[in-house]
């Protein structure tokens, strides 16, 4: 648990595999980090994969695959793994500035 590749966000071809006894244990261990960029789940039980994927705090979670991207799928991290999203419609928000303009309209038939 205290190994650098388990606790830190390492960029490169690195994957840490750990044994676990219960689903609750694996969720707790996966979330016990300051980072949350990506996670991978390998299982034959799709119900278990859905439960675990909804419980892990990471920006993207791959089930039975890894490092699969699509331009329509937002990509970005949780916690100290960054802010905002790249790719997908969500990526456009960092290029937009929302503005409200209020003008009083006097003698309007709709007011």
Phi, psi and omega per residue, in radians:
X1 nan -0.497 -3.091
X2 -1.640 0.070 -3.136
X3 -1.171 2.519 -3.101
X4 -1.012 -0.709 -3.098
X5 -1.259 -0.237 3.085
X6 -1.567 -0.670 -3.030
X7 -1.594 -0.580 -3.039
X8 -1.770 2.859 3.108
X9 -1.583 1.808 -3.068
X10 -1.798 2.250 3.124
X11 -1.719 2.232 -3.117
X12 2.493 -3.106 -3.130
X13 -1.376 1.254 -3.092
X14 -2.229 2.338 3.047
X15 -2.406 2.228 3.086
X16 -1.734 2.207 3.108
X17 -1.940 2.281 -3.104
X18 -2.323 2.480 3.063
X19 -1.385 2.655 3.101
X20 -2.591 2.817 -3.123
X21 -1.857 -0.602 -3.114
X22 -2.260 2.781 3.098
X23 -1.113 -0.693 3.133
X24 -1.080 -0.660 3.125
X25 -1.125 -0.782 -3.107
X26 -1.176 -0.637 3.096
X27 -1.138 -0.795 3.127
X28 -1.066 -0.776 -3.122
X29 -1.177 -0.659 3.132
X30 -1.168 -0.589 -3.112
X31 -1.547 -0.131 -3.086
X32 -1.470 1.074 3.121
X33 -2.688 2.780 3.100
X34 -1.389 -0.150 -3.013
X35 -1.963 2.933 -3.140
X36 -2.951 0.905 -3.133
X37 -1.354 -0.959 -3.049
X38 -2.630 2.774 3.081
X39 -2.578 2.725 3.086
X40 -2.244 2.442 3.127
X41 -2.149 2.209 3.090
X42 -2.032 2.029 -3.113
X43 -2.852 2.789 3.020
X44 -1.692 -0.131 -3.090
X45 -1.749 1.766 -3.079
X46 -1.174 -0.538 3.081
X47 -1.128 -0.749 3.094
X48 -1.129 -0.740 3.126
X49 -1.057 -0.734 3.118
X50 -1.143 -0.723 3.116
X51 -1.101 -0.840 -3.101
X52 -1.177 -0.727 -3.108
X53 -1.109 -0.547 3.125
X54 -1.391 -0.244 -3.113
X55 -1.742 -0.343 -3.123
X56 -1.481 2.305 -3.137
X57 -1.581 1.479 3.101
X58 -2.496 2.677 -3.063
X59 -1.255 -0.557 3.073
X60 -2.488 2.414 3.132
X61 -2.259 2.148 3.112
X62 -1.717 2.334 3.101
X63 -1.930 2.099 3.130
X64 0.987 0.513 3.015
X65 -2.812 3.069 3.085
X66 -2.716 2.474 3.093
X67 1.088 0.638 3.075
X68 -1.682 2.214 -3.106
X69 -2.198 2.710 3.027
X70 -2.495 2.518 -3.112
X71 -1.086 -0.376 3.133
X72 -1.558 -0.108 -3.072
X73 -1.748 1.955 -3.137
X74 -1.042 2.508 -3.114
X75 -2.309 2.208 3.102
X76 3.067 2.912 -2.997
X77 -1.774 2.989 3.011
X78 -1.863 2.960 3.080
X79 0.893 -2.219 -3.077
X80 -1.501 0.239 3.136
X81 -1.634 0.307 3.032
X82 2.043 2.962 3.138
X83 -2.149 2.585 3.097
X84 1.394 -3.109 -3.089
X85 -2.346 2.567 2.968
X86 -1.871 2.717 -3.136
X87 1.165 2.828 3.111
X88 1.211 3.088 -3.139
X89 -1.097 -0.578 -3.132
X90 -1.086 -0.457 -3.141
X91 -1.179 -0.405 -3.135
X92 -1.192 -0.428 -3.068
X93 -1.066 -0.526 -3.140
X94 -1.294 -0.176 3.107
X95 -1.795 -0.024 -3.087
X96 -1.879 2.555 3.010
X97 -2.135 2.059 -3.111
X98 -1.496 2.372 -3.115
X99 -2.372 2.444 3.012
X100 -1.899 2.341 3.083
X101 -2.145 2.139 -3.119
X102 -2.063 2.195 3.113
X103 -2.265 2.184 3.087
X104 -1.233 2.376 3.111
X105 -2.020 1.998 -3.101
X106 -1.626 2.573 3.103
X107 1.065 0.601 3.126
X108 -1.480 2.387 3.121
X109 -1.191 -0.287 -3.103
X110 -1.596 -0.119 -3.124
X111 -1.761 nan nan
